[in-house]
Amino acid sequence: MSKHLIAITVNGEAQSMEVPARRMLSDFLRDDLHLTGTKRGCETGTCGACSVIVDGEVVKSCLSLAVQADGCRITTVEGLGSGDALHPLQQSFMQCGGLQCGYCTPGFLMASCAMLAQNPNPTVDEVRHGLSGNLCRCTGYTQIVESVLNAAEKMRGN
């Protein structure tokens, strides 16, 4: 199987590695870089558990090849906080009960982060639409939406 050298920046760190041409981005992140916060869920792009941010856009890493990320900046859930300090989204998900089992949480966090970067003051409907590519079996979504709205308020400094 042919390999390709890719150079990417993941969570602020430059990475250069040879990867097989057919290596999925989710597998590269989890297995090669040991960033296991990115979850493998449905592996068909339906559940959103594998969501990461690539050059500012939410990408389902189970549908993307690692070679497609060559030259890109990727943020995974491990890159949200700073040291021991949690990102406001992570804090809000804990405070507002936006997580239950936690399996889907990384994908929701990444989709929320990208959404709030584009729209720092979303309505309930805008949050629901922005998270429509992510599935959760535990919370019924009310607490997830509340978590995102709470984080948006914190991030705006209110």
Secondary structure, 3 states (H helix, E strand, C coil): CCEEEEEEEECCEEEEEEEECCCEHHHHHHHHCCCCCCCCCCCCCCCCCCEEEECCEEEECCCCEHHHHCCCEEECHHHCCECCECCHHHHHHHHCCCCCCCCCHHHHHHHHHHHHHHCCCCCHHHHHHHCCCCCCCCCCCHHHHHHHHHHHHHHHCC
